[in-house]
Amino acid sequence: MVVKQLSVFIENRQGRLGEVLDVLKNNNVNILSISLADTTEYGILRLIVNNPELGKDTLLKEGFSALLSDVVIIKITHETGSLQKFLKIISDADISIEYMYGLSVEGASASIVLKTSDTIKATTVLTENGIDTLSGEDISKL
């Protein structure tokens, strides 16, 4: 399943991250996962939220640069080698991982957000190999 990720481009200055989070909080957009990568001048904030469309629209209205992109969220067990097993499946299908970050830990499994070179192919390969993925509907219920 493909999930929409909210990405926000923000200036690398004190308080700017808090401003983004305030906009989301004030519009009842719940953050389920967050990743921030920065350079000296700007940062890319990547978020999995319960309502990505609302998050994007409210941020745009407040003057932030925000966009939605397709990602895949997989569930893997907390066992030694489970991540490597998953990575081999993706590699064998000639799919590149552009970036990944953790979502949350729940019980016996963890969830990982993936941006790949081919989201549709990745979803198909994962399903064919019995790897559980989360849908946008699943995310909205968290």
N, C-alpha and C positions, 0 to 999 in steps of 0.2 A: 504494500500500500504506500502511496505517496502522501506525504504530509507537507503542509506549507510552513516554511521557516520565515520568521520575520527578521530582516536584517536592517540595522540602523547605522548610518555613517555619522559619527560624532567627532567634534573637535576634541583633541587631547588637552583638555583643560579642567581644572578643579571644578567639581560640581555638575559637570555636564551629564555624567551617567545618572546622577540623582534626578536631574530634570526629566530624562527619558522615563525613568522608573516612576516618577510622580504622575506623568501623563497616563501611563498604563494603569497605575493604581486608581487614579481618579476616574477612570472609565471602566473599572471592573474587569480589566484584562489580567488574568492570572498567569504568572511566569512559571513554567514547568522546568525549563532548562535555560542556562545562559552561558555564553562564551564570549569573551572579549579579547580581541587581538589588537595591538596598537603599534603605531609608529610614533615618531617624534611629533607629528602634527595632527594625526587623526586616528580614530579607532573604528573597528568594525565590530559592532555588537550583534551577535546572533542569538535569537531567542526562539524557543518553542513555547507558544502561549495557547491558552484555551480558545481564543477567538482571534486568529491572525488577521482577518479582514478588518475587524474593528480596531485592532492594534495599529495596523498600517494607516488606516484612515485618520485616526485621532492624532497620530504622530505627524502625519503630513499637514493636518490642519494647524498644528502647533509649530510648523516651520522646520521640522526634522526631515532629513532625507531617509526615506524608508522604502523597502521593497519586499516582496514575497518571492521565495524561490522554493523549488521542490527538493525535498530531502526524503530519505528513507530512515525509519527508526526500526532497529532490530532488537530482539530480546535474545540474550545469550545467558547460559547458566554460569554460575560462579564456580567454575571448575578450571583447573590448570589446563591450558591449551585450547580452551574454547574460542578465544579470540583468534588465535592462529588458524584454527580449523575454518572459521568464517572467512578470514582473509585469503586463505588458499582458494576457497570456492570463488570468491570475487576475482582473484588474480587469474585463475584458470579460465574464467569467462572473458578475459581481456577487458576488464572494467577497472578504471583507475579511481582511487579514492582521493578526492581533492582535499578534504578535511573531515575530521570526526571529533565528537565530544560526547561526554556522558549525559544521560538524561536524568535518571534517578535510580536508586536501588530499591527493589521491592522483593523481599523474601529471597527465593532461591535464584532469581535472575536479575540481570542488569539490563538497562536499555541504552543503546548507543545511537546517536544521530549521525547520519552519513550524508555527505555530499559527494556524488559520484559523477563520472564522466557520462554516464548513460543511466538515468534514474529508472526508466521503464525496463530496460534490460536487467538492471540490478534487481528490481522487484521480482521479475519473472524468475531469475536464477535463484534468488533466495527462496521463493515459494516452492520451486521445483526441488530444492534441497531441504525442505522441511524447516526452514528458519522462520520463526514467528516475526511478523512485522506489526506495527501499530498503524492504525488509520487516523485520519483527521478526526473522525467521529470518536475514536478511542481517546484521543488527546483531549477533545473538548469535554469529556466526562471526568477527566482527572482533576 
